[in-house]
Every structure is written in structure tokens, then in C-alpha cells.
Amino acid sequence: MTVTLPTEAGDWAAAWRDRINERAAFAETADGFTAAFCFEIRADDAYTGEPIQFSVVIEDGVCTAANTAADPEYDFAFRGPYSQWVTMLQGDLDISAAAMDGTFDVEGDTMRLLRRQDTIAEMVAAAQNVDTEFEH
């Protein structure tokens, strides 16, 4: 089922959770890791709407929750413009490079995040596997 961003953001989050939990490599890299994430899509020239925030909770190798939420509590946050999210979800932007060069604003314990780079990469790969249509 194709999900449209940003209109169907809640459905997209649920599909993302499912894709995360289908990845054996995610379960392996996230083993023993518990954290809450906020992923935020910000307005830019292509998308002029309100920011969209996704709350994603990882508990010991399982994504237990992924949904839209206003101001969720989190350990880590990744925020960036809509166009860059589109580029990343299409596989044309590396999340690590985007975090390092300032394309995405990153919040949280940097050292802990660096130790879990493989987990983040698996989460992004799962997001790239959600059948997504981009509204803008």
C-alpha cells in the first residue's frame, strides 16, 4: 500500500514501524538498546505546512511505537527540511553525512548515537522501504 507524505503521516509512521520490525539486521544492531526518537520534517520551499513530528520508540531491538506526535519526549532528535527527507527516503542522502554537515539538526548524546550508527542506518533503510508517494 502506498502512503502519501505528508498527508498520511500517521499511516506512514505505522508502516515504518512494521518495516523496522521486519529487518533482522535492525533487531541485531538494536539488541540491548532502548531509546525514544523524534524525527521532524520541517517546512521548506517545497512543503510550507506545519512541522511533522514522528515519535519512534525502540526497546531492546524492537520498535514498540511509531506515530505522529506533537512535541514528543525523546532521547534523540533528527530535524530537517521536507526536501531533504524526500532525498533521504529516495536513497540519495546518507543520514550520517546529513547529520555531520548540518543538513539535519541532531539532538542527544552524540557518543551514544555514534555507537548505534548501524541501528540508525537500519531505521533509515526501513523508512526507505515504505512505499511512499510525496505530495510536494
Secondary structure as UniProt FT lines:
FT   STRAND          3..5
FT   TURN            6..8
FT   HELIX           9..22
FT   HELIX           24..29
FT   TURN            30..32
FT   STRAND          34..42
FT   STRAND          52..59
FT   TURN            60..61
FT   STRAND          62..68
FT   STRAND          76..81
FT   HELIX           82..89
FT   TURN            90..91
FT   HELIX           95..100
FT   TURN            101..102
FT   STRAND          105..107
FT   HELIX           110..115
FT   HELIX           117..128
FT   STRAND          132..134
//
